[in-house]
Amino acid sequence: MTRLGKRAFQAYNTLYIDGTLVRAYGHGGDEHLNTPSTAITNLYSTATYLLQLTHSLTHSLNHSLTHSLTHSLTHSLTHSLTHSLTHSLTHSLTHSLTHSLTHSLTHSLTHSLVFIPA
C-alpha cells in the first residue's frame, strides 16, 4: 500500500464527533482492527450521528422560526389593532363632540334669539 493510500485508510478508520476523537483504529497494536468492517461501522456511526444532528438542527430551526414568526405576527397585529382602535375612537369622539357642540350652540343661539328684548 502506498504512503498516501495508508494515510487515507487510517483516516478512513478514525471517527471524530464534534472534533473529539471517538475511535482510532490501526494505532498502538490495534492493527487487527484495521478492517473494512470497522470502516463500515465508522461510516454507519458517522452517518447516524449526522442524521441525528440534522434532525436536531431542523427541529431547533423550526422552533426558532415558529417563535420568531409568532412574536412578529403578534407585534404586528397588536400595533395594527392599536392604530385602528385609536383612529376609530378619535373619529368617534370627534364626531360626538362636534355633534354635541353644534347642538349646544344651536340651542344656545336659538334661546338667545327668541328672548331678545324688543
Backbone as a printed PyTorch tensor [residue, N CA C, xyz], in Angstrom:
tensor([[[  0.8640,  -1.1770,   0.0000],
         [  0.0000,   0.0000,   0.0000],
         [  0.9070,   1.2350,   0.0000]],

        [[  0.5810,   2.2140,  -0.8110],
         [  1.3880,   3.4390,  -0.8670],
         [  1.2160,   4.2370,   0.4150]],

        [[  2.1120,   5.1830,   0.6110],
         [  2.0500,   6.0210,   1.8170],
         [  0.7310,   6.7970,   1.8680]],

        [[  0.3380,   7.3690,   0.7320],
         [ -0.9150,   8.1230,   0.6520],
         [ -2.1040,   7.2010,   0.8910]],

        [[ -2.0390,   6.0120,   0.2930],
         [ -3.1010,   5.0320,   0.4790],
         [ -3.2320,   4.6150,   1.9320]],

        [[ -2.0760,   4.4350,   2.6100],
         [ -2.0890,   4.0440,   4.0200],
         [ -2.6920,   5.1620,   4.8720]],

        [[ -2.3200,   6.4100,   4.5840],
         [ -2.8730,   7.5530,   5.3190],
         [ -4.3890,   7.6480,   5.1310]],

        [[ -4.8270,   7.4930,   3.9000],
         [ -6.2620,   7.5580,   3.6030],
         [ -7.0000,   6.4600,   4.3570]],

        [[ -6.4040,   5.2510,   4.3960],
         [ -7.0430,   4.1320,   5.0780],
         [ -7.1220,   4.3820,   6.5820]],

        [[ -6.0470,   4.9580,   7.1540],
         [ -6.0460,   5.2710,   8.5830],
         [ -7.0820,   6.3540,   8.8940]],

        [[ -7.1640,   7.3690,   8.0390],
         [ -8.1460,   8.4400,   8.2350],
         [ -9.5580,   7.8750,   8.1090]],

        [[ -9.7020,   6.9190,   7.1960],
         [-10.9890,   6.2790,   6.9580],
         [-11.4420,   5.4860,   8.1780]],

        [[-10.4690,   5.0370,   8.9840],
         [-10.7670,   4.2340,  10.1650],
         [-10.6890,   5.0390,  11.4600]],

        [[-10.7900,   6.3370,  11.3570],
         [-10.7620,   7.2110,  12.5300],
         [-12.0700,   7.9890,  12.5530]],

        [[-12.7480,   7.9610,  13.6840],
         [-14.0500,   8.6190,  13.7890],
         [-13.9660,   9.8070,  14.7390]],

        [[-14.3100,  10.9610,  14.2150],
         [-14.3800,  12.1750,  15.0250],
         [-15.8350,  12.6220,  15.1270]],

        [[-16.2700,  13.0180,  16.3300],
         [-17.6010,  13.6040,  16.5130],
         [-17.3990,  14.9120,  17.2600]],

        [[-17.8580,  16.0000,  16.6690],
         [-17.6790,  17.3400,  17.2390],
         [-16.2110,  17.6260,  17.5570]],

        [[-15.3170,  17.1770,  16.6820],
         [-13.9000,  17.4470,  16.8650],
         [-13.2180,  16.5770,  17.9110]],

        [[-13.9450,  15.6420,  18.5110],
         [-13.3740,  14.7570,  19.5320],
         [-13.1230,  13.3860,  18.9230]],

        [[-11.9180,  12.8570,  19.1470],
         [-11.5830,  11.5320,  18.6410],
         [-12.3750,  10.4930,  19.4170]],

        [[-13.2490,   9.7840,  18.7180],
         [-14.0860,   8.7790,  19.3640],
         [-13.4500,   7.3960,  19.2280]],

        [[-13.0210,   7.0460,  18.0400],
         [-12.3750,   5.7510,  17.8020],
         [-11.1790,   5.9520,  16.8830]],

        [[-10.1070,   5.3130,  17.1950],
         [ -8.9480,   5.3290,  16.2990],
         [ -8.4640,   3.8940,  16.1430]],

        [[ -8.4740,   3.4090,  14.9480],
         [ -8.0480,   2.0390,  14.6770],
         [ -6.7100,   2.0560,  13.9420]],

        [[ -5.9170,   1.0410,  14.1660],
         [ -4.6300,   0.9330,  13.4820],
         [ -3.5190,   1.6410,  14.2270]],

        [[ -3.7370,   1.9500,  15.5170],
         [ -2.7000,   2.6090,  16.3150],
         [ -2.3960,   1.7470,  17.5390]],

        [[ -1.1430,   1.6880,  17.9170],
         [ -0.7380,   1.0110,  19.1530],
         [ -1.1200,  -0.4560,  19.2420]],

        [[ -0.8250,  -1.2350,  18.2220],
         [ -1.0750,  -2.6750,  18.2680],
         [ -2.5000,  -3.0780,  17.9340]],

        [[ -3.3100,  -2.1480,  17.4740],
         [ -4.6910,  -2.4720,  17.0870],
         [ -4.8100,  -2.7230,  15.5900]],

        [[ -3.7140,  -3.1420,  14.9680],
         [ -3.7100,  -3.3230,  13.5170],
         [ -4.7830,  -4.3150,  13.0680]],

        [[ -5.0840,  -5.2920,  13.9260],
         [ -6.0880,  -6.3040,  13.5560],
         [ -7.4850,  -5.6800,  13.4200]],

        [[ -7.6750,  -4.4730,  14.0050],
         [ -8.9770,  -3.8110,  13.8990],
         [ -9.1020,  -2.9660,  12.6320]],

        [[ -7.9790,  -2.8290,  11.9180],
         [ -7.9630,  -2.0080,  10.7130],
         [ -8.5530,  -2.7970,   9.5460]],

        [[ -9.8630,  -3.0320,   9.6070],
         [-10.5120,  -3.8820,   8.6080],
         [-11.6150,  -3.1080,   7.9040]],

        [[-12.0380,  -3.5770,   6.7390],
         [-13.1520,  -2.9210,   6.0450],
         [-14.4270,  -2.8720,   6.8820]],

        [[-14.6810,  -3.9240,   7.6920],
         [-15.9070,  -3.9260,   8.5050],
         [-15.8560,  -2.8090,   9.5480]],

        [[-14.6660,  -2.5260,  10.0750],
         [-14.5030,  -1.4210,  11.0230],
         [-14.7910,  -0.0940,  10.3330]],

        [[-14.2910,   0.0460,   9.1190],
         [-14.5230,   1.2690,   8.3460],
         [-16.0130,   1.4670,   8.0930]],

        [[-16.7060,   0.3800,   7.7850],
         [-18.1560,   0.4480,   7.5450],
         [-18.8770,   0.8410,   8.8300]],

        [[-18.4460,   0.2660,   9.9600],
         [-19.0360,   0.6260,  11.2590],
         [-18.8460,   2.1110,  11.5320]],

        [[-17.6240,   2.5950,  11.2580],
         [-17.3440,   4.0240,  11.4440],
         [-18.2320,   4.8920,  10.5600]],

        [[-18.3630,   4.4930,   9.3200],
         [-19.2100,   5.2550,   8.3950],
         [-20.6580,   5.2540,   8.8550]],

        [[-21.1280,   4.1030,   9.3180],
         [-22.5020,   3.9880,   9.8130],
         [-22.7030,   4.8880,  11.0350]],

        [[-21.7300,   4.8420,  11.9660],
         [-21.8140,   5.6860,  13.1670],
         [-21.8320,   7.1640,  12.7970]],

        [[-20.9640,   7.5320,  11.8620],
         [-20.9020,   8.9300,  11.4190],
         [-22.2050,   9.3390,  10.7460]],

        [[-22.7150,   8.4760,   9.8720],
         [-23.9720,   8.7670,   9.1670],
         [-25.1250,   8.9100,  10.1540]],

        [[-25.1730,   8.0120,  11.1450],
         [-26.2210,   8.0750,  12.1770],
         [-26.1290,   9.3820,  12.9460]],

        [[-24.8960,   9.7480,  13.3230],
         [-24.6890,  10.9980,  14.0550],
         [-25.1270,  12.1970,  13.2110]],

        [[-24.7570,  12.1890,  11.9320],
         [-25.1240,  13.3030,  11.0480],
         [-26.6390,  13.4070,  10.8800]],

        [[-27.3100,  12.2650,  10.7980],
         [-28.7750,  12.2700,  10.7020],
         [-29.3980,  12.8480,  11.9660]],

        [[-28.8770,  12.4260,  13.1240],
         [-29.3840,  12.9510,  14.3990],
         [-29.1340,  14.4510,  14.5010]],

        [[-27.9480,  14.8820,  14.0740],
         [-27.5960,  16.2990,  14.1040],
         [-28.5070,  17.0950,  13.1740]],

        [[-28.7410,  16.5680,  11.9720],
         [-29.6310,  17.2250,  11.0090],
         [-31.0350,  17.3480,  11.5800]],

        [[-31.5230,  16.2670,  12.1870],
         [-32.8610,  16.2670,  12.7920],
         [-32.9380,  17.3030,  13.9070]],

        [[-31.9150,  17.3190,  14.7420],
         [-31.8660,  18.2540,  15.8640],
         [-31.8400,  19.7010,  15.3720]],

        [[-31.0170,  19.9650,  14.3680],
         [-30.9210,  21.3280,  13.8180],
         [-32.2210,  21.7490,  13.1410]],

        [[-32.8510,  20.8180,  12.4220],
         [-34.1350,  21.1040,  11.7680],
         [-35.1870,  21.4440,  12.8110]],

        [[-35.2430,  20.6440,  13.8760],
         [-36.2010,  20.8750,  14.9580],
         [-35.9550,  22.2350,  15.5980]],

        [[-34.6980,  22.5190,  15.8710],
         [-34.3160,  23.7830,  16.5000],
         [-34.6750,  24.9680,  15.6070]],

        [[-34.3970,  24.8300,  14.3180],
         [-34.6980,  25.9030,  13.3620],
         [-36.1970,  26.1180,  13.2440]],

        [[-36.9630,  25.0250,  13.1660],
         [-38.4270,  25.1310,  13.1020],
         [-38.9730,  25.8360,  14.3340]],

        [[-38.4660,  25.4500,  15.5050],
         [-38.9130,  26.0540,  16.7640],
         [-38.5910,  27.5440,  16.7740]],

        [[-37.3740,  27.8560,  16.3690],
         [-36.9120,  29.2480,  16.3560],
         [-37.7330,  30.0950,  15.3850]],

        [[-37.9640,  29.5640,  14.1870],
         [-38.7420,  30.3070,  13.1850],
         [-40.1910,  30.4790,  13.6260]],

        [[-40.7710,  29.4170,  14.2000],
         [-42.1550,  29.4910,  14.6900],
         [-42.2660,  30.5590,  15.7630]],

        [[-41.3220,  30.5520,  16.7050],
         [-41.3220,  31.5420,  17.7880],
         [-41.1720,  32.9490,  17.2240]],

        [[-40.2400,  33.0920,  16.3010],
         [-39.9630,  34.3970,  15.6920],
         [-41.1720,  34.9230,  14.9190]],

        [[-41.7820,  34.0500,  14.1250],
         [-42.9510,  34.4650,  13.3400],
         [-44.1430,  34.7810,  14.2300]],

        [[-44.3410,  33.9740,  15.2740],
         [-45.4370,  34.2170,  16.2220],
         [-45.2500,  35.5650,  16.8970]],

        [[-44.0220,  35.8280,  17.3450],
         [-43.7110,  37.0980,  18.0040],
         [-43.9440,  38.2640,  17.0460]],

        [[-43.4470,  38.1220,  15.8320],
         [-43.5700,  39.1670,  14.8130],
         [-45.0330,  39.4310,  14.4690]],

        [[-45.7910,  38.3530,  14.2950],
         [-47.2050,  38.4730,  13.9520],
         [-47.9900,  39.1000,  15.0930]],

        [[-47.7090,  38.6700,  16.3170],
         [-48.3790,  39.2330,  17.4950],
         [-48.0930,  40.7250,  17.5940]],

        [[-46.8250,  41.0920,  17.4130],
         [-46.4280,  42.5030,  17.4760],
         [-47.1340,  43.3070,  16.3880]],

        [[-47.1440,  42.7580,  15.1850],
         [-47.7690,  43.4240,  14.0390],
         [-49.2690,  43.6120,  14.2500]],

        [[-49.9370,  42.5520,  14.7100],
         [-51.3830,  42.6310,  14.9520],
         [-51.7080,  43.5960,  16.0770]],

        [[-50.9140,  43.5580,  17.1420],
         [-51.1210,  44.4710,  18.2720],
         [-50.9850,  45.9160,  17.8030]],

        [[-49.9420,  46.1760,  17.0320],
         [-49.7100,  47.5260,  16.5030],
         [-50.8680,  47.9550,  15.6060]],

        [[-51.2730,  47.0620,  14.7240],
         [-52.3600,  47.3400,  13.7810],
         [-53.6760,  47.6040,  14.5020]],

        [[-53.9900,  46.7500,  15.4800],
         [-55.2370,  46.9120,  16.2330],
         [-55.2210,  48.1820,  17.0740]],

        [[-54.0850,  48.4800,  17.6860],
         [-53.9490,  49.7050,  18.4840],
         [-54.1590,  50.9280,  17.5970]],

        [[-53.5210,  50.9120,  16.4380],
         [-53.6600,  52.0200,  15.4840],
         [-55.1110,  52.1690,  15.0400]],

        [[-55.7270,  51.0470,  14.6870],
         [-57.1130,  51.0370,  14.2180],
         [-58.0650,  51.5230,  15.3060]],

        [[-57.8590,  51.0410,  16.5250],
         [-58.7130,  51.4190,  17.6430],
         [-58.5540,  52.8990,  17.9730]],

        [[-57.3230,  53.3700,  17.9820],
         [-57.0470,  54.7900,  18.2410],
         [-57.7310,  55.6580,  17.1900]],

        [[-57.5880,  55.2690,  15.9350],
         [-58.2040,  56.0090,  14.8280],
         [-59.7260,  56.0210,  14.9810]],

        [[-60.2860,  54.8610,  15.2730],
         [-61.7350,  54.7130,  15.4170],
         [-62.2700,  55.5420,  16.5820]],

        [[-61.5790,  55.4670,  17.7240],
         [-62.0120,  56.2320,  18.8960],
         [-61.8790,  57.7330,  18.6590]],

        [[-60.7920,  58.1360,  18.0430],
         [-60.5790,  59.5570,  17.7300],
         [-61.6950,  60.0600,  16.8230]],

        [[-61.9950,  59.2930,  15.7960],
         [-63.0520,  59.6590,  14.8520],
         [-64.3970,  59.7420,  15.5730]],

        [[-64.6890,  58.7370,  16.3840],
         [-65.9570,  58.6710,  17.1150],
         [-66.0990,  59.8310,  18.0940]],

        [[-65.0330,  60.1060,  18.8420],
         [-65.0730,  61.2040,  19.8090],
         [-65.1820,  62.5580,  19.1120]],

        [[-64.4680,  62.7210,  18.0290],
         [-64.5370,  63.9740,  17.2520],
         [-65.9540,  64.1870,  16.7410]],

        [[-66.5270,  63.1360,  16.1940],
         [-67.8900,  63.2060,  15.6620],
         [-68.8790,  63.5400,  16.7800]],

        [[-68.7480,  62.8380,  17.8990],
         [-69.6400,  63.0380,  19.0410],
         [-69.5060,  64.4470,  19.6030]],

        [[-68.2730,  64.9050,  19.7390],
         [-68.0170,  66.2420,  20.2700],
         [-68.5430,  67.3170,  19.3260]],

        [[-68.3160,  67.1350,  18.0480],
         [-68.8150,  68.0890,  17.0370],
         [-70.3370,  68.1570,  17.1020]],

        [[-70.9630,  66.9960,  17.1610],
         [-72.4250,  66.9200,  17.2230],
         [-72.9410,  67.6050,  18.4870]],

        [[-72.3090,  67.3200,  19.6100],
         [-72.7100,  67.8810,  20.8980],
         [-72.5440,  69.4020,  20.9170]],

        [[-71.3970,  69.8650,  20.4290],
         [-71.1510,  71.3140,  20.3950],
         [-72.1140,  72.0180,  19.4460]],

        [[-72.3520,  71.4240,  18.2990],
         [-73.2870,  72.0040,  17.3200],
         [-74.6730,  72.1120,  17.9430]],

        [[-75.1010,  71.0370,  18.5910],
         [-76.4130,  71.0100,  19.2350],
         [-76.4880,  72.0680,  20.3350]],

        [[-75.4580,  72.1470,  21.1510],
         [-75.4090,  73.0940,  22.2630],
         [-75.4050,  74.5380,  21.7630]],

        [[-74.5920,  74.7970,  20.7600],
         [-74.5270,  76.1630,  20.2110],
         [-75.8380,  76.5500,  19.5310]],

        [[-76.4150,  75.6250,  18.8070],
         [-77.7010,  75.8840,  18.1360],
         [-78.7690,  76.1910,  19.1760]],

        [[-78.8100,  75.3790,  20.2220],
         [-79.7870,  75.5690,  21.2970],
         [-79.5730,  76.9220,  21.9750]],

        [[-78.3340,  77.2350,  22.2800],
         [-77.9860,  78.4910,  22.9500],
         [-78.3220,  79.6920,  22.0710]],

        [[-77.9920,  79.5940,  20.8110],
         [-78.2580,  80.6950,  19.8730],
         [-79.7540,  80.8810,  19.6810]],

        [[-80.4770,  79.7970,  19.5360],
         [-81.9360,  79.8530,  19.3780],
         [-82.5580,  80.4870,  20.6180]],

        [[-82.1060,  80.0650,  21.7770],
         [-82.6170,  80.5920,  23.0420],
         [-82.3380,  82.1000,  23.1400]],

        [[-81.1520,  82.5210,  22.7510],
         [-80.7830,  83.9450,  22.7870],
         [-81.6340,  84.7610,  21.8290]],

        [[-81.8460,  84.2270,  20.6330],
         [-82.6010,  84.9690,  19.6150],
         [-84.0750,  85.0880,  19.9870]],

        [[-84.6130,  84.0650,  20.6080],
         [-86.0320,  84.0710,  20.9650],
         [-86.2980,  85.1080,  22.0490]],

        [[-85.3840,  85.2710,  22.9750],
         [-85.6190,  86.1780,  24.1020],
         [-84.8940,  87.5170,  23.9670]],

        [[-84.7630,  88.0100,  22.7360],
         [-84.1830,  89.3480,  22.5420],
         [-85.2430,  90.3770,  22.9450]],

        [[-84.8670,  91.2940,  23.8400],
         [-85.8470,  92.3260,  24.2460],
         [-86.1970,  93.2400,  23.0710]],

        [[-87.4670,  93.5780,  22.9760],
         [-87.9420,  94.4050,  21.8600],
         [-87.6490,  95.8670,  22.0910]]])
